[in-house]
Structure formats: C-alpha cells, structure tokens
Amino acid sequence: MLDFIYYPVSWILWVWHKVFAAIPFLGPDSGWTWALSVVFLVFTLRAILYKPFVKQVRTTRQMQELQPQIKALQKKYAKDRQRQALEMQKLQKEHGFNPLMGCLPVLLQVPVFIGLFHVLRSFNRTGTGFGQLGLTPEQNAQLGNYAFSPEDVQSFLSARLFGAPISSWITQPMASLEAFAPFGGIPTRWEIAAVAVPLMVVAGIATHFNARASVARQSAQAAANPQAAIMNKLALYVFPLGVLVGGPFLPIAVILYWVSNNIWTYGQQHLVFRRIDKEEEEKKAAALARRNENAPKPGARPDKSKKKGTAAAAVSDAGDATVDETGEVSLQKDSAGDADTATSAPKPGATAPKPGSRPKNSKRKRR
C-alpha cells in the first residue's frame, strides 16, 4: 500500500547496516550495528530535509514580523471573513510568505516515521495485529523484508542491545516474543524495559528541550498570542509526556529513532538560528553603512547648488521675495521706513522694465 515509503526507508537502513557490519569489532549480527544503522538512517533523512527546515525557520520568523499587520487586518475586517481572507492572501503574496513551508518538515517526517515503524515491525511477523501475518518463528525467519534478505532478517532478530532485541517492545505479546527463541532465546520484559525505559526518558527530555529552544526564540507578540501559548504548553509538557506514555508500545529501534531525531533537531536548531542571526546582523550593518555614506561628513560645507535650489523654491512660494546675483534672498517690505533698499511699486501708467535690463537707481542717488 505504502511501498513507495517502505522501500526507500528499508534501502537506506540496509546501506548503513552494510557499512557498520564491515567494521571488524561490530559485525553484522551486533545490536550496536543495527542501532547505529537506525541512528544514521535518521541523520540521512534529516540531512535531506535540511533546506526545508531552514525555510521553516525563516517562515516562522517572517510570520512573527507580520503579526502586527495580520492583527490589524483581523480587526479591520472582523465582520467580513471573506474580505479578511482575501486581504491576508494579498499580504502573504506581497511578502512572499508561504504558510505551508512552516509545517512542511514536520509533514515530511510523518511518513518517514510510519515507514520506519512498519519496516522494523516487519522483521517479526509472528503477531496477529495490524500489519502482521501470524507466521510461525520458522516461517518468519525464511521470509525477506523489503530490501532485506532472509539472512538479514535472521541477523536483525539475533541483534541484542544489553540483552534486549532492538525490535522488541515492553508490551509485546508473548506469541510475538517467541520469534526470538531460535536467535538467542526469548527475552524477559524486564530485560526489554531496562533498555527501553532509559531511552524513553532521554527521548522525553530531548523533546522538552527542543520545544524550549523553539519557544525561547519566539517574539513577545507571538508568545502572547493565545493559540501560540496553548501550542507552547503542548510542546513543552504534553508531547514529552506522550513519549513516556507511548514508549511501552514502541519497538526499541523506534525509540532510538526518536532520540536520534531529537538530538539532530537540537543541534540543527542552534546551527540554523546562529546562521540566520548572523545574516540579519550583517544586513543591519550594511544598511547602517549605506546611511553613513549618504550622510554629510563633519565639517563639510553645504552644497551651493542645493542652497540655490532651496532659494528658488522659496521664491516660487513667496511672491514678495527677490533673489540677487549671489543667490541670497531679500524680502520686500511694505513700509518704506523698514528698509532703505526696498524697491517701490511701479507707478500707474509707468513702463515696465525690459527683461534683462538693470533697474534705475535715480531715487537712490538723490538720497
């Protein structure tokens, strides 16, 4: 049904098993070989999803920056939901914002988790639950599992981590545990719990600290949002508790997947956030440098052309102002006693001076 997911996951796991099986002190049947194969399967898939994760972080930050405008639109069109949706789409388009990129990495990890869970359970098909075939231990050992041959299946059933098969889980039915009888004996539930419970605790703690790092990066406005506050509490406390509650129903290899995934996420978050913070600081420094370049230097004389342009603009706005040859502005006075240099208005019937001619100074000479 979902072979397009199961086969790629099993092939990646198969490649890493061959790599670690070639190490002399490990070997193909070692529990550490299979455990490392699961861990590096996670690292491979997360490396493929690295770019979508970076896009997710950028989208989240962009969402926080647009929160004031989004709230303004919600308030403005509170009674018109259709118009509100249209304006929101317009705002997102203007800023190149794609809400889907915010959840794409998580959505892509879901089928991977399902695929890994199914492939690991298919090493032991002696149960009768969902996805199980109800085979006998002998039949199961002679049947391949996607990319794995029957010999690989027998190797996986033989793999033990501190005495517990990595494909076993705490609540596994006894009929299913009997499949391990020809490959090292049937493990006790205490042996399985001794390995699974510490991994469950580590997985829960890692989930909490990952959520804590994400919440710490949120802006004050985003954290104050009621919906965001609810999601933050779920991520900080409910999800880690869910790992502890669901752990007894998951194979040890799947819990290993969860631990490895959280360790990768924790390191990747710090790396990506540091990189984005550095980029933003460089952008701010570049913008400040451009502003300083455009600003006048200390002690520099003002530009004459700008001054003349300002004077000419003043003349256009004030009809009672004149500009002399040096570019200085002198305002005409209505009262003759205020300024001796003010020119009097032309008498009625007097001929206007020709353009370009100098004004007569006869009155000034008489004085």
C-alpha positions as CSV (number, residue, x, y, z in Angstrom):
1,M,0.0,0.0,0.0
2,L,2.7,2.4,1.0
3,D,5.6,0.6,-0.7
4,F,6.9,3.9,-2.1
5,I,7.7,4.8,1.5
6,Y,8.7,1.4,2.9
7,Y,11.3,0.6,0.2
8,P,13.3,3.8,0.4
9,V,13.4,3.6,4.2
10,S,14.5,0.0,4.1
11,W,17.2,0.6,1.5
12,I,18.7,3.4,3.5
13,L,18.7,1.2,6.6
14,W,20.2,-1.6,4.5
15,V,23.1,0.5,3.3
16,W,24.0,1.7,6.7
17,H,23.8,-1.8,8.1
18,K,26.3,-3.0,5.5
19,V,28.6,0.0,6.3
20,F,28.7,-0.7,10.0
21,A,28.8,-4.5,9.5
22,A,32.1,-4.1,7.7
23,I,33.7,-2.8,10.9
24,P,35.7,-5.7,12.5
25,F,34.7,-5.2,16.1
26,L,31.0,-4.9,15.3
27,G,29.9,-7.5,12.7
28,P,26.5,-7.9,11.0
29,D,24.7,-9.5,14.0
30,S,25.7,-7.0,16.6
31,G,23.0,-5.0,18.3
32,W,25.2,-1.9,18.0
33,T,25.5,-2.4,14.3
34,W,21.7,-2.3,13.9
35,A,21.3,0.5,16.4
36,L,23.8,2.7,14.6
37,S,22.1,1.8,11.3
38,V,18.8,3.2,12.7
39,V,20.6,6.3,14.0
40,F,22.3,7.1,10.7
41,L,19.1,6.4,8.9
42,V,17.6,9.3,10.9
43,F,20.7,11.5,10.2
44,T,20.4,10.8,6.4
45,L,16.7,11.7,6.3
46,R,17.2,14.8,8.3
47,A,20.1,15.9,6.1
48,I,17.8,15.6,3.1
49,L,15.2,17.7,4.9
50,Y,17.8,20.4,6.0
51,K,16.8,23.0,3.4
52,P,13.0,22.7,4.1
53,F,13.9,23.1,7.8
54,V,15.8,26.3,7.1
55,K,12.8,27.6,5.1
56,Q,10.6,26.7,8.0
57,V,12.6,28.8,10.4
58,R,12.6,31.7,8.0
59,T,8.8,31.4,7.5
60,T,8.3,31.3,11.3
61,R,10.3,34.5,11.7
62,Q,8.5,36.2,8.9
63,M,5.2,35.2,10.4
64,Q,6.2,36.9,13.7
65,E,7.2,40.1,11.8
66,L,3.8,40.2,10.1
67,Q,1.8,39.6,13.2
68,P,1.0,43.4,13.8
69,Q,-0.3,43.7,10.2
70,I,-2.2,40.4,10.5
71,K,-3.9,41.6,13.7
72,A,-4.7,44.9,12.1
73,L,-6.4,43.1,9.2
74,Q,-8.3,40.9,11.5
75,K,-9.6,43.9,13.5
76,K,-10.4,45.9,10.4
77,Y,-12.4,43.1,8.7
78,A,-13.7,41.3,11.8
79,K,-17.2,41.3,10.4
80,D,-16.3,40.3,6.8
81,R,-14.5,36.9,6.9
82,Q,-14.2,36.7,3.1
83,R,-12.6,40.1,2.7
84,Q,-10.3,39.3,5.6
85,A,-9.1,36.1,3.9
86,L,-8.5,38.0,0.6
87,E,-6.5,40.7,2.4
88,M,-4.5,38.1,4.2
89,Q,-3.7,36.3,1.0
90,K,-2.7,39.6,-0.5
91,L,-0.4,40.4,2.4
92,Q,1.2,37.0,2.2
93,K,1.8,37.4,-1.5
94,E,3.3,40.8,-1.2
95,H,5.9,39.5,1.3
96,G,6.5,36.1,-0.4
97,F,5.1,34.3,2.6
98,N,4.0,30.7,2.3
99,P,2.4,29.2,5.4
100,L,2.8,25.6,4.1
101,M,6.6,25.9,4.5
102,G,6.2,26.4,8.2
103,C,5.0,22.8,8.7
104,L,6.5,21.1,5.6
105,P,9.5,19.5,7.5
106,V,7.1,18.1,10.2
107,L,4.7,16.8,7.5
108,L,7.6,15.1,5.6
109,Q,8.8,13.3,8.8
110,V,5.4,11.7,9.5
111,P,5.5,9.3,6.5
112,V,9.2,8.5,7.3
113,F,8.3,7.6,10.9
114,I,5.4,5.5,9.7
115,G,7.7,3.8,7.2
116,L,10.4,3.0,9.7
117,F,7.9,1.7,12.2
118,H,6.4,-0.6,9.6
119,V,9.8,-1.9,8.3
120,L,11.0,-2.6,11.8
121,R,7.8,-4.5,12.8
122,S,8.1,-6.5,9.5
123,F,11.2,-8.2,10.7
124,N,8.9,-10.0,13.1
125,R,5.6,-11.0,11.5
126,T,4.6,-13.7,14.0
127,G,1.9,-11.5,15.7
128,T,-1.7,-11.2,14.6
129,G,-2.2,-7.4,14.9
130,F,-2.3,-4.7,12.2
131,G,0.3,-5.4,9.6
132,Q,1.2,-8.8,11.0
133,L,0.9,-12.1,9.1
134,G,0.6,-14.6,12.0
135,L,3.7,-16.6,10.8
136,T,5.5,-19.2,12.9
137,P,9.0,-18.3,14.0
138,E,10.4,-20.6,11.4
139,Q,8.3,-19.2,8.6
140,N,9.2,-15.6,9.6
141,A,13.0,-16.4,9.6
142,Q,12.7,-17.6,6.0
143,L,10.9,-14.5,4.6
144,G,12.6,-11.4,3.4
145,N,11.6,-7.8,4.5
146,Y,11.6,-5.3,1.6
147,A,15.3,-4.6,0.9
148,F,16.4,-7.2,3.4
149,S,17.1,-10.8,2.6
150,P,16.0,-13.8,4.9
151,E,19.6,-13.8,6.2
152,D,19.3,-10.1,7.1
153,V,16.0,-10.8,8.9
154,Q,17.7,-13.5,11.0
155,S,20.6,-11.1,11.7
156,F,18.1,-8.5,12.9
157,L,16.3,-11.0,15.2
158,S,19.7,-12.0,16.7
159,A,20.7,-8.4,17.4
160,R,20.6,-7.6,21.1
161,L,21.2,-4.3,22.9
162,F,22.1,-5.1,26.6
163,G,20.2,-8.4,26.2
164,A,17.1,-7.0,24.6
165,P,16.3,-7.4,20.9
166,I,16.0,-3.9,19.3
167,S,12.8,-4.9,17.5
168,S,11.1,-5.8,20.8
169,W,8.9,-3.6,23.0
170,I,7.7,-3.7,26.6
171,T,4.0,-4.6,25.9
172,Q,4.9,-7.1,23.1
173,P,2.6,-10.2,23.2
174,M,4.3,-13.4,24.3
175,A,3.4,-15.1,21.0
176,S,5.4,-12.5,19.1
177,L,8.4,-12.7,21.6
178,E,8.7,-16.4,20.7
179,A,10.1,-15.5,17.3
180,F,13.4,-14.6,19.1
181,A,13.7,-18.2,20.6
182,P,15.9,-19.6,17.8
183,F,18.1,-16.4,17.8
184,G,19.3,-16.0,21.3
185,G,16.3,-17.0,23.4
186,I,13.1,-15.3,24.5
187,P,13.9,-12.0,26.3
188,T,12.1,-11.1,29.5
189,R,10.0,-8.0,29.8
190,W,12.5,-6.7,32.5
191,E,15.3,-7.0,30.0
192,I,13.4,-5.1,27.4
193,A,12.3,-2.4,30.0
194,A,15.9,-2.0,31.2
195,V,16.8,-0.7,27.7
196,A,13.5,0.9,26.6
197,V,12.7,3.0,29.8
198,P,16.0,4.9,29.8
199,L,15.7,5.6,26.1
200,M,12.1,6.8,26.7
201,V,13.3,9.2,29.4
202,V,16.0,10.6,27.2
203,A,13.6,11.0,24.3
204,G,11.1,12.9,26.6
205,I,13.8,15.2,27.9
206,A,15.2,15.8,24.5
207,T,11.7,16.6,23.2
208,H,11.2,19.1,26.0
209,F,14.5,20.9,25.4
210,N,13.9,21.2,21.7
211,A,10.5,22.8,22.4
212,R,12.1,25.0,25.0
213,A,14.7,26.3,22.5
214,S,11.9,27.0,19.9
215,V,9.8,28.9,22.4
216,A,12.7,31.0,23.6
217,R,13.2,32.2,20.0
218,Q,9.6,33.5,19.7
219,S,8.9,37.2,19.9
220,A,7.0,38.6,22.8
221,Q,4.0,39.4,20.5
222,A,3.9,35.8,19.1
223,A,4.2,34.3,22.6
224,A,1.3,36.5,23.8
225,N,-1.0,35.0,21.2
226,P,-3.5,32.7,23.0
227,Q,-3.2,30.0,20.3
228,A,0.6,30.2,20.4
229,A,0.6,29.9,24.2
230,I,-1.5,26.7,24.0
231,M,0.8,25.2,21.4
232,N,3.8,26.1,23.5
233,K,2.4,24.3,26.6
234,L,1.6,21.3,24.5
235,A,5.2,21.2,23.0
236,L,6.8,21.8,26.4
237,Y,4.9,19.3,28.5
238,V,2.3,17.3,26.7
239,F,4.4,16.0,23.9
240,P,7.3,14.9,26.1
241,L,4.8,13.1,28.4
242,G,3.3,11.5,25.3
243,V,6.7,9.9,24.5
244,L,6.8,8.4,28.0
245,V,3.2,7.1,27.7
246,G,3.6,5.7,24.2
247,G,7.1,4.3,24.7
248,P,6.0,0.9,26.0
249,F,4.1,0.3,22.8
250,L,7.1,1.2,20.5
251,P,10.0,-1.1,19.5
252,I,13.4,-0.1,21.0
253,A,14.6,0.7,17.5
254,V,11.8,3.2,17.1
255,I,12.6,4.9,20.4
256,L,16.2,5.0,19.2
257,Y,14.8,6.8,16.1
258,W,13.0,9.3,18.4
259,V,16.2,10.0,20.5
260,S,18.4,10.4,17.4
261,N,15.8,12.7,15.7
262,N,15.7,15.0,18.7
263,I,19.5,15.1,19.1
264,W,19.8,16.1,15.4
265,T,17.0,18.7,15.8
266,Y,18.6,20.3,18.9
267,G,22.0,20.7,17.1
268,Q,20.4,21.8,13.9
269,Q,18.3,24.5,15.5
270,H,21.3,26.1,17.2
271,L,23.3,26.0,13.9
272,V,20.5,27.4,11.8
273,F,19.4,30.1,14.3
274,R,23.0,31.3,14.7
275,R,23.4,31.4,10.9
276,I,20.2,33.4,10.4
277,D,21.1,35.8,13.3
278,K,24.4,36.4,11.7
279,E,22.8,37.2,8.3
280,E,20.4,39.7,10.0
281,E,23.3,41.4,11.8
282,E,25.2,41.7,8.5
283,K,22.1,43.2,6.8
284,K,21.7,45.8,9.6
285,A,25.4,46.6,9.5
286,A,25.2,47.1,5.7
287,A,22.1,49.3,6.0
288,L,23.9,51.4,8.6
289,A,27.0,51.7,6.5
290,R,24.9,52.9,3.5
291,R,23.2,55.5,5.7
292,N,26.5,56.8,7.0
293,E,27.9,57.1,3.4
294,N,25.0,59.2,2.3
295,A,25.2,61.5,5.4
296,P,27.4,64.7,5.1
297,K,30.8,64.4,6.6
298,P,31.6,66.5,9.8
299,G,33.0,70.0,8.8
300,A,32.0,69.7,5.2
301,R,30.4,72.9,3.6
302,P,26.9,72.7,2.4
303,D,26.3,72.2,-1.3
304,K,25.7,75.6,-3.0
305,S,23.5,74.1,-5.7
306,K,21.3,72.7,-3.0
307,K,21.2,76.1,-1.4
308,K,20.3,77.9,-4.6
309,G,17.6,75.3,-5.3
310,T,16.2,76.0,-1.9
311,A,16.2,79.7,-2.6
312,A,14.5,79.3,-5.9
313,A,11.8,77.1,-4.3
314,A,11.3,79.8,-1.7
315,V,10.8,82.4,-4.4
316,S,8.1,80.3,-6.0
317,D,6.3,80.1,-2.7
318,A,6.6,83.8,-1.7
319,G,5.7,86.4,-4.2
320,D,7.3,89.3,-2.2
321,A,10.9,87.8,-2.4
322,T,13.7,88.5,-4.8
323,V,17.0,86.7,-5.5
324,D,20.1,88.6,-6.1
325,E,23.1,87.5,-8.3
326,T,24.8,85.8,-5.3
327,G,21.8,83.6,-4.7
328,E,20.8,85.4,-1.5
329,V,17.1,86.0,-0.8
330,S,15.8,89.5,0.2
331,L,12.2,90.1,1.2
332,Q,10.4,93.3,0.0
333,K,8.9,95.4,2.8
334,D,5.6,97.1,2.5
335,S,6.7,100.0,4.6
336,A,9.3,102.4,3.3
337,G,10.7,103.0,6.7
338,D,11.6,99.4,7.4
339,A,14.3,99.1,4.7
340,D,16.1,101.6,2.5
341,T,17.0,99.0,-0.1
342,A,13.3,98.0,-0.7
343,T,12.1,98.8,-4.2
344,S,8.9,100.7,-4.6
345,A,6.0,99.5,-6.6
346,P,5.7,100.9,-10.1
347,K,3.5,103.9,-10.6
348,P,0.3,103.6,-12.6
349,G,1.0,104.1,-16.2
350,A,4.7,103.5,-15.9
351,T,6.5,101.4,-18.4
352,A,7.7,98.0,-17.1
353,P,11.4,97.4,-17.4
354,K,12.6,95.2,-20.3
355,P,13.7,91.7,-19.4
356,G,17.5,91.7,-18.6
357,S,17.8,95.5,-18.1
358,R,19.2,96.9,-14.9
359,P,16.9,98.8,-12.5
360,K,17.3,102.6,-12.4
361,N,19.0,103.9,-9.3
362,S,17.9,107.6,-9.7
363,K,16.0,107.6,-6.5
364,R,18.9,106.0,-4.6
365,K,21.3,108.7,-5.9
366,R,19.1,111.5,-4.9
367,R,19.1,110.3,-1.3
